[in-house]
Amino acid sequence: MSNNTLAHFVSRLESAGELTRVKEFVSPRLEMTEITDRIVKNNGKALLFENNGTAFPVLINAFGSEKRMSMALGLKNLDEGGAEIDSLLKKLLSSEKRFVDKLKILPTLQKLSSWMPRVIRGKGSCQEVVMTNPDLSKLPVLTCWPGDGGPFITLPVVHTKDPETGIRNVGMYRMQVFDSESTGMHWHLHKGSAHHFLKYKDRNERMPIAVTLGGDPIYTYVATAPLPENLDEYLFAGFLRKKKVELVKCLTNNLAIPADADFVLEGYIDPGENLFREGPFGDHTGFYSLADYFPRFHITCITHRRNAIYPATIVGIPPMEDGWIGKATERIFLLLLRNTLMQELVDMDMPVEGVFHNLALISMEKSFPGQGLKVMNTLWGAGQMMFNKVMIILDKDINVHNYAEVAKVVCGNVDPAQDIHFIKGVVDILDHSSRQYAFGSKMGIDATKKLFSEVQKSQQNNEKPLVDISYLKKEFPEIDKINDSLASQGISVLIIAVNKSRPGQINEISRKSVQQNGIKGFKFILFLDSNVDIFNIHDVVWVCGNNIDPMRDCFFVKVNEIVYPTLFIDGTKKNLKVDQFEREWPNVIIMDDETINKVNEKWPVLGLGDFIPSPSLKYRSLVINNGSVTKQNEVI
């Protein structure tokens, strides 16, 4: 069932028992974030904050479960969308030769044409109210985290148009509110609207922009979807909801926007204007993305529906609401990748701890030597998969959604010295561990069963993993904790927490430990800072994935001039003094004590059930100092 408006979606959520109305006053400054963080991390409902100091209620966590994400897309479940794409592609790509068989696809083409977006005459419901003087302060824009540079619009659907081809792009880029009539426009250099911006700059022309908020929740999703270039996002929305998107013209520029949106911010970017300092922002990696320079969006008009609802989200340490948006993309686009890029692809999973781009688990049907490498390289060249940092390739019979099973298979099938591959390439601009902005390295792990021609002479041994904890702590006083519990589960991974204080320290511990038989038989050994809970695997994967640049931080050591078959991984924080790391290192995102205490006091009257403590309390030890940036000379 599709959603007609955001209000309709809210009504459906409430009828399904998936929404809580919060009638007590809650401030958009930090308080909404703190409440939502507690609810999201405990699998709670969507929230509608009705009393926030403005005329508009705030809807948040609307996508925060598989059920609600499916409801937003008008699907029974997330796999249904992928199955529909698979069916459509099979019909369109049919190789039928007989004319009578080709005629069978005509109904499909007719359906496709009926989903095409259409510009209608007149005004839309999104233009029922026109602000004579645009004023963003009248909207309940959230200041999400204490280190943020200001309030941010977090679910904007940004419309731009290629000045040469006229092709529309619909994307989602956070927008920091600078004043009542302007915001930042944080589009990454790899995104479609950023490419449009460069064209306007070359032409020395103002770039028209339209930003919508709300409307059918499917608009929010398609703005995030990794669609092929030049495929209209509103055609995709029409396909998913089985009816076309009706658009209307903006009042102050020539762009078209959904008629049923809740809010419209119209305006422009002047490419001749200096870029503006934007950020920091508590981002989906669980770390702050630091201040940088981006275009300034000037607002010429704000319109909205009567009784409009303001949609928002928060991001931070996973799990968060955006994880379900990522899961929808994973399931919907799986079969598209299989049909257009690689028939051997069976399944994929992007764990929430991997924050979309740090970790991907891929299963494939293998039939020839080197096919695992072929799949790695194909995916690293496919759209937003180019941002992936660590990819693990598995055989078709492995359940990629069962992480314990995956870990056992990796440790059973992988010879670290031969089956792990490194390349340099594009990384997400939010990757704080690479030495260069947006450019770093990737690691591919081929955990498939090896065919005869893939097996080489190896130094690998299959001895039982053993670690002499008392010896290691005596020999290396800087070792704080050791977690060897995974070995008893058939997972050959050792995790060590260390107080790092000098150059080459991690390598030295690694080399001496194996030379002196303090460690035997482990295939993977991870080092993390002493303030990380190494007995919480969720935290280990999240922190390590964010903190490594694989070619720099993954290494082997030699014993008697022979490469020891264990991969050592340095997942510690990097700094200038110890690691010669020159970029700023961001802080982990947590809430401040004042806001936590305010929410604690309000909780009994919020109508949210039993008290939930702040998730930030668990992560206080990971914060090096106050603010969004750690001190470069700080040693943990």
Beta strands, then each sheet from edge to edge (+ up, - down):
strand 1: 19-22
strand 2: 46-49
strand 3: 58-60
strand 4: 118-119
strand 5: 129-131
strand 6: 152-153
strand 7: 157-161
strand 8: 168-171
strand 9: 175-179
strand 10: 182-184
strand 11: 207-213
strand 12: 246-249
strand 13: 256-258
strand 14: 263-269
strand 15: 276-278
strand 16: 281-282
strand 17: 288-289
strand 18: 292-294
strand 19: 296-304
strand 20: 310-311
strand 21: 345-349
strand 22: 359-364
strand 23: 390-395
strand 24: 420-426
strand 25: 439-446
strand 26: 466-467
strand 27: 479-483
strand 28: 493-498
strand 29: 519-520
strand 30: 524-529
strand 31: 554-555
strand 32: 558-559
strand 33: 562-563
strand 34: 567-570
sheet 1: 1+ 2+ 3- 20-
sheet 2: 4+ 12+ 13-
sheet 3: 5+ 19- 10+ 9- 6+
sheet 4: 5+ 19- 14+ 11- 7+ 8-
sheet 5: 15+ 18-
sheet 6: 16+ 17-
sheet 7: 21+ 22- 23- 25- 24+
sheet 8: 26+ 29-
sheet 9: 27+ 28- 30- 34- 31+
sheet 10: 32+ 33-
end
